[in-house]
Every structure is written in C-alpha cells, then in structure tokens.
Amino acid sequence: MADLLENQTLGINEPEFSVSEISNAIKRLIENEFAYVRIRGEIGRVSLPRSGHVYLDLKDEKSVLAGVIWKGVADKLITKPEEGMEVIARGRVTTFGGQSKYQIVIDDLRPAGVGALMAMLEKRKKQFQAEGIFNSEHKMSLPYLPELIGVVTSPSGAVIKDILHRLTDRFPRKVVLWPVSVQGENCAKEVSRAIDGFNSLAKQNPLISPDLIIVARGGGSIEDLWSFNEELVVRSAFKSKIPLISAIGHETDTTLLDYVADVRAPTPSAAAEMAVPVRHELLSSLDTNEARLSRALSEILSRRSQRLSDFSRSLPRVFILLEGPTQRLDSMSIRLPSSLTSSVRFKKSKLYEISTGIKAASLLMRLQNKQSKFDLQAKQLTSLFSFLIDLKKQNLNSYFSRIEGLSLKRDIRREHRNLGELWLRLKKFHLVKFKELELKLQSLDRLRETLGYRQTLDRGYTVIRSGDSIITNKTKALRLTDLDIEFRDGKLSVTKAEV
C-alpha cells in the first residue's frame, strides 16, 4: 500500500501492478477513510432495474456522486427516492472497479427536513392532479346506513375505541378491524394491503364484505403521517370500489389520502359520525313518513270514491233516454188499425164507383176475388206489422239493457279493480313495516337480556337485598338483621348472627 502512495523515483526497477491490484488498493483506501458517512444532496437521475436494486445520483451545485441501494434495503425504506428530492443519505463510500468510479452504498435515505417533505408532497400532489385522481367525478357517495364497516387502523390505539364509542352512541353497526401499523416503514404497505383486502372480499363473498371503509389515525408530525402520502396508498384508495373515509390526524393535518378519499373527516370520531345516522332521529323520521303515507293513502281512496260517486251521478237515467222512442212506438201501434180501416173504406168506395158500369154477376165475381185477395193481403200486412213491432220492441229492450248496465258496470268494475290494487299495496306495505318493527323489537329484547343484571350474576357477582330493597353499601348492611343474597343459581337467606 505504501509503495503505491509514495512518490518514488521512476526507473528501470519500478514495480509493475495489474489493473485489479490498483483498483483494489484504491477501494481499500477510500473505504478506510470514509467508513460510514452522512451526505446531504439532491437526488438526480433514478434508475430502477428489474433486479430491484436502485441506482441514483446525489448532486449539489458543483458535484455529482453516484449511489446504489441494494434491493433488501430499498424494500424497507420509508421514503422512496424521487428525482428532485433533497435528502440525507447514510452509508459507506466505496468504488466500483468495473467502471473506475466511486459511489456510496446507501443504507438509509430520509428527506432533508420538513421543507423537503413539503416540496415532495407538493410534487406528488401535482402529479396526481394531472392524472385526475383527485377529480370529484371519481368519488362515490357514502351508504346511508352501512351494515358492515371496515376500519383500517392500529388495534392498540385510542382511535378504534373512539370510533366504536361514537358508533354505539349514534347507531350500533357491525365493525371489522384490519390491524395495521400507523407509522413506520411497514405502514404504507399494510394500509394498501388492507384496502385491497377489503375490496377483494367484496369480489369473493359480498355477504361478508364491508359497505364502507374508514382509514384512521391520530395526530402527529408530517414525518409520522408520511406513510399516508405514499403513492402505494393513494393508488389503492383510488382503485377501491368501496366508499372510503379518510380520518388521518387532526383537522389541520392533511395527507394525499384525504384528497383521493371519497370523504375526508377531520377526526376519527367525526368519521364515525359521517358513517351512520342517529338511530333515534331515523326512527322518528320513519314514524313520521309512515303516518304521512297512511294519510296520503286514505286521501287517495277518499278522492277515488268521491270521483266514482260524482261520475255515477253525471250519467243520464236510462228510462229518460227511452221515453221518446217508447212513446213513438205506442203512438204508431195505436194509429195503425184506424189507418188500415180508412184505407179499406177508400178502396171500397173506389171499387163501388168502378163497378157501377159493370154487370152485376161479373162484378160480384171480380169483387169477391178482389175481396179475397184484399183480405189475404190485410192478414199478411197485419202479421208483418206485428212482427216488425215485436222486432222493434226486442231491439229497444236490448238497447235498454246495454245502456242500463254495460257502461256503468264496466266503470264500476274498473274502479273496483283499482281499489283492490290499492288495498293490496297498502296491506303489503303494512306487512313489511310490521315485520321490520317486529325484528327491531326482537333485537332490542336480545339487547335487554344481554344488558340485564342476570348476565352479571353469571360472571360471579351477587345481588344483596333486604325485603324489596337492594343493599349497595356496607354500613346499611351492618344495620340489617336479615339479608337475601342472590347468586347465579339461586338465593341464600342469612341472619346477622350468621354473617
């Protein structure tokens, strides 16, 4: 090593070294001098080959230093390297003999202060805005009353307790917790995996998939909340087919997850309030709507009945329509015999005038022939008129029956059908409402049994009574002579001497 560094006089006896020997000597020199360093600079070019390693440049105003992050370290980094990011890199300086260059092998990479984080946050925000990920048309409406709520948070923190407490106060719902780390190097991966996992449940078995997802965490610094700015989390939230509420930090804390979520809540407790309505207000609204619906149906039935009655009164009476035709028919039937008689007399007189110039015998014969024909025609005519009169009467009676019943009965049948349909719909609606109320009553009864004092007795507690009074303190118990102690499996009566 000393031979290589000393400025020896060149001569014919100068030592000869191979390229590898020189390269290894330089490598040992640099590694001994810079065993472990912290370097501040701006990330330039970033290369991500398929091997999983990361190659980048660290630069300032005058110089550029090559850097490499091996795959095992790159997978554990909290902050992923991005071009233009100002960072502090920690590692060891070494050389790469294959290209005759020196480089830093990075073991840890962090943004250089809050300013660098804010600059990187603003850069990512602009990138996602350009892609349209934050646009309002991609956001979904929250379900009014979700059956199952998925919560992504730490199982040991106060956040899950706050959410469960608010849900219990407003409207108890089923909650499934997907436990994750809420900060650190594994946080972003676990949160992304939780969101994707809930969505995969919706595809595999919709019956056990949540209707709503809440991603929650308490307050903290920008470094503590940084995992919720990672691209992995933002992409998973954007792809989610289940509505998502972001409840990260306090009201003043803002992450990229808040922009991509369907709804942003200022706190985890506020997220629980957004997820469900107030049960008592909902029950009151349902009762009000039920009463309004009943009144509306009653009014509709009343108006339909009144309309049917008014319509029936506006129809003319059938006998009034037939008064004129009936009277004309009677008048014609009365005038017909007299008209026939007058016609016969006129014919006879004409015959008498003509017969005066004819011999009595032939006239009598012709007269008899004419008389017989006339009598025959009179009988035929009388029969024909009787048939026509009967036919007209039948037609009038048929017309009368149709006018009287057909139209009116058709309208009445139609209105009866409408009333029947309204009655069936009303009956079906009330059956459904009664069933829902019965299920709610059963649920409340089960809750009453669960919260009853006998459940407490099953856990080893007792109830001490004196008569009908419950004894709750030692002083009062000492003053009494007879006590009844109730256990899970029965009661025990004791006296003061036995105590």
Summary of the structure (lengths in Angstrom):
residues: 499
radius of gyration: 52.7
end to end distance: 94.7
largest distance: 193.7
contacts: 1301
relative contact order: 0.05
helix: 57%
strand: 18%
